[in-house]
Amino acid sequence: MHPMLSPIISIVAGLLILIYPAILNYVIAVYLIVFGILELINKY
């Protein structure tokens, strides 16, 4: 995984939560799923 990818995803997720607080659960869920998949890919 590119070293700058995780911070960029975090910033985008934070901005989405600020703009649309109602989608907080979806943003967190998508972020966790994407981060988990990327970590699994990096380990194997």
C-alpha positions in Angstrom: 0.0 0.0 0.0 1.2 3.4 -0.8 2.3 5.3 2.4 0.1 8.3 1.5 -3.1 6.3 0.9 -4.2 5.8 4.4 -4.0 9.5 5.5 -5.8 10.6 2.3 -8.6 8.1 3.0 -8.8 9.4 6.5 -9.1 13.0 5.4 -11.8 12.2 2.8 -13.8 10.2 5.4 -13.5 13.1 7.9 -14.6 15.6 5.3 -17.6 13.5 4.4 -18.6 13.2 8.0 -18.4 16.9 8.5 -20.5 17.6 5.4 -23.0 14.8 5.8 -23.2 13.8 9.5 -26.1 11.4 8.7 -23.8 9.1 6.7 -21.4 8.7 9.6 -22.0 5.0 10.1 -21.6 4.2 6.4 -18.4 6.2 6.1 -16.9 4.4 9.1 -18.0 1.0 7.8 -16.6 1.6 4.3 -13.3 2.9 5.8 -12.9 -0.1 8.1 -13.6 -2.6 5.3 -11.2 -0.9 2.9 -8.5 -0.6 5.5 -8.9 -4.2 6.5 -8.7 -5.5 2.9 -5.7 -3.4 2.2 -3.9 -4.7 5.3 -4.7 -8.3 4.4 -3.3 -7.7 0.9 -0.1 -6.3 2.3 0.4 -9.2 4.7 0.0 -11.9 2.1 
